[in-house]
């Protein structure tokens, strides 16, 4: 990779955390700020970076346009959208669509809850595999050898007191997900938030995405959330059918 390109990507990664000064960017890159100034001016002219006041820089609109186009290119997102909206209307709670990206999940679509109390999330946000319902679903859908490989290499930071923190427990959880056909996150990723997730399959019967319902427990207890599992499974099944999957997934809880 060329040095200029590598520096440019480092700048974009730094700006993803919020506005930055030239001094902070120079420190991040380990170069003089005059070098950073030349770099950000080039990126600014192309719309990847924009100035925020006199001394700060932030991400520009071109980057968001490209990100949007990349997401739009994912067929599963276009197919899933009306079904996600329908599920959001039925349940009233936050609906996510997520895919696997390396050793993380990335949310590629979202329907907001209609309630005033909502969980924080956004399209493009990444999350761990070991403590999210969508992460469990996406890994559980892989062949056994891949499940063991993924489970052996990911970290297990304790996000809450309920987080799975060992390979053995995670593999056992994945077996449970495969058996029941859906995954749960019972305050494992965030305190006071619980979630259920179900797999979306393509025409090759491969799990390519996961749909989830997330609810603050002050709005709905865990048993109440489990009462929405069939609605979730029907949604995932309808999306899968449109993607060409022939499996009966609407209410099948036997295998992910």
N, C-alpha and C positions, 0 to 999 in steps of 0.2 A: 504494500500500500504506500502511495506517495506521502511524503511528510506533510504537504499542504492539506491533502485530503484528510489525513489522520487528525491534524489539528482542527480542521473545520468540523469534523464529526465530534471531536471533544468539546468544542464550543457549543454545538447544538445540544449535546448531552448535558452540559452545565446549565444552559439556559432553560432546559426542561424543568429545572428546580426553581425557576423564577428569575426575575431580572438580575443582571450581574453588572458590576463595574469592570472597566478595562483592567484595573489593578487585580481584581479577583480572578478574571479570566487569564491574565498573564501568569499569576501564581499557579493556577490549575494546569497551564500548559508548560510552565517552567521556562518561559521566554520573556523578552522585554516587551513592555506594553505597546511599543511602536509596531512590533511584529503583529500583535493581536489587532491593533487598529487597522492595519492594512488588510488583514484577513476579514474582519467584520465589515469593513467598508465594501469589499467585494461581495460578501454575502448579503449585505443590505441592498446593494444595487439589484440583486436577483430576487429580493423579497423574502429571503430565508431568515433574515434578522432585521429588526427595526429598533431605532433609538427610542428610549423611554426617558424623556427629559434630556439633560445635557450629558450626564455621566453614566447612564445605565442603558443596557441593551436587553431585549427580550426576543422571543421567537417571532418570526414574521408570518404573514398570511400564506405565503407560498408553501411553507411546510405543512400547514393544516390542509391546504387544498390537495396536496399530494397524498397526505394520509387519508383524506376522505376518498380519493379516487382508488387508493389501494384497498380500502375496506369495501367500497362499492363493487370491486372486482371479485369479491368473494361471493359466489353464487348462493351459498348457504344463507348469507345475510339477507339477500333480496327475497329468497323463498320464505325465510322464516318470519320476516317482518309482520305481515298481517296476522299470523298466528300468535306472535308475541303480544301484539296489541289486543287480540281477543282474550288471551289469558290474563292480561293486565285488567281488562274490563270485567272479567268473571271474578277474579280474586281481589282486585283492588290494591294489590301489593306490587313491589318492585320485581320486574322480570329482567333477567339477563340472558344474553347469548354469548357463549365463550368458546374459544378454540385453544388448542395446545400450541405453544410457541417455545421451543426449547424445553427448559425445565420449569416453565411457568404457564399459567393460563393468561389469556388476554381477552378482555371483554370487548366484543365487536358490535354489540347492540344492546340497547336498554330501553325499557318502558318504565317510566317513573310511577311510583305509588300515588294513589289519589289522596292519601292521608297527609296531614300536616307534618307528622313525625316521619322522617325518611332517613334511610341510610345513605352515607356518602359513597358515591362511586361515579365513574365516568367511562364513556367509550374510550378504549385505548389503555385503560388502567390494567396493570398486571397484578397477579395474585399468586400465592404459593399453591403447590399441588397437594400438600399433605393435610391442609386444614380447611379446604373449601369443598363444597359439594360438587361444583363443576370440575375441580381438579381431580377429585376422586373418580368421578364418572369417566373423564377422559383417559385416565391411566388404567382404570379397570377394564376399559374396552380394548386394551392392547393384549397381545398374546402373552402367555405366562412368562416366557423368557424376558420379554421387554418389560413387563411389570416388575420383575425382580431386579433388572438392571436399573430402571428408573428409581425404584425404592432404595437401592443401594448407594446411589450417587447424590441424591438430593439431600439438602440439610433439613433439620427438623426444629427450627426455632420455635420456642413456646410463645405463641401469640397471646394465649389466655391460659387459664388454669385447666381448660378442657382439651388443649391441643395435643394431638398425637405426636409423640417425640421419639419414636423408635421405629426401626425398619420392621421388626416383627409385628408390632401393633398395626402399622400401616398396611402390610401385606394381608393381615387378617381382615382389616377393614375393607380392602379391595375385594377380597373373597365374598364378604357380606354384600357389597354393592352388586357384584355379579349375580349373587343368589336372589336378591330382592328386586333388582332391576332399577334401582334409584339410589341416590346417595343423600346423606344428611350432614349438615354442619350445625352441631348444637352448641353454639357459642364457642366454637373452636378458633375461628379466624378473628372475630371481634366480639368483645363482651356485649351482651344484650341483643345480639343479632343471631337468628338462626335461619337455616336455609335448607331447601331440598333441591336436588338436581337430577336430570334425566338425560339419557343419551340421544343424540341425533345421528342417524346412519345414512350413508349414501347408497348408490346402486350396487356397490361391492360389499355391502353389509358391514362397512367399517365405520366406527364411531369418529365422526368428523367435527362434532360440536357438542355442546351441552347447553340445555335450557335450565334455568333455575328460578325459583321464587325465594325472595329474601324478605324477612319481616323482623322488625324490632319486637322483642318478646313482651314489651309493654302493650303492644297492640293485639298480639295473638300468641297464645301459649304454644308449646311444642306439639301437643296433641291436636290442637286446632290446625296447625300447619300441616300435620300429617293427613288431616282430612282433605287437603287439596292435592294429594299425590296423584289421584286418578285424573284430575284436570291437567296436571303437569304432564303425565304420561301420554294422555290423549294429544296434547299439543306437540310433544316431541314425536309422537307417532305420525301425526299429519305432516309435519315438516319432512320427516324421513320418507314418507310415501311420495311426496312431491319431488324428492331428490332421487327417486327410483328404487328405494328400498322395498323389498317384497315381504319383509318380516312383519308379523303381526305384533306391533309394539305398543299399541294404544293402551292396553291394560295388562301387558305381560310383565310380571315382576320376577320372572324366573332367572333371566340371564341378561347381563349387560354385554 
